[in-house]
Amino acid sequence: FAQAKLVSVTVGRALDVAVDIRKGSPTYGQHVTCILDAEKRNLFFIPVGFAHGFVALEDNTTFLYKCTNYYHPVSEGGIMWNDPALNIDWNIKNPLVSAKDAVLPKFADFDSPF
């Protein structure tokens, strides 16, 4: 049930992050970021084998996803968003984090299926 995603925002702005979770990849554990901006109409492609996270930079930001597979909650996983080992600069203080995301494992404890 892995998914590649093409994401954009139709309203507002967001910081979007992709982390390489492909075991054996030379960029394993590294991340890339993209500022998605509705006015720029830019897109960000997240391939299969990459974890995906985001933070809205404006109120009422709306995301648009195009996915290569159907969402399958049972196979969903994740990584702690603020794990120091990933060194992601979210540039935010006191974020609103979902209950599901608040209990995700550190990257070192994450067992990647890729």
Sequence and secondary structure as in RCSB ss.txt:
>XXXX:A:sequence
FAQAKLVSVTVGRALDVAVDIRKGSPTYGQHVTCILDAEKRNLFFIPVGFAHGFVALEDNTTFLYKCTNYYHPVS
EGGIMWNDPALNIDWNIKNPLVSAKDAVLPKFADFDSPF
>XXXX:A:secstr
    EEEEEEESEEEEEEEE  TT TTTT EEEEEEETTTT  EEE TTEEEEEEESSTT EEEEEESS   GGG
     TT TTT      SS    HHHHT   GGG     
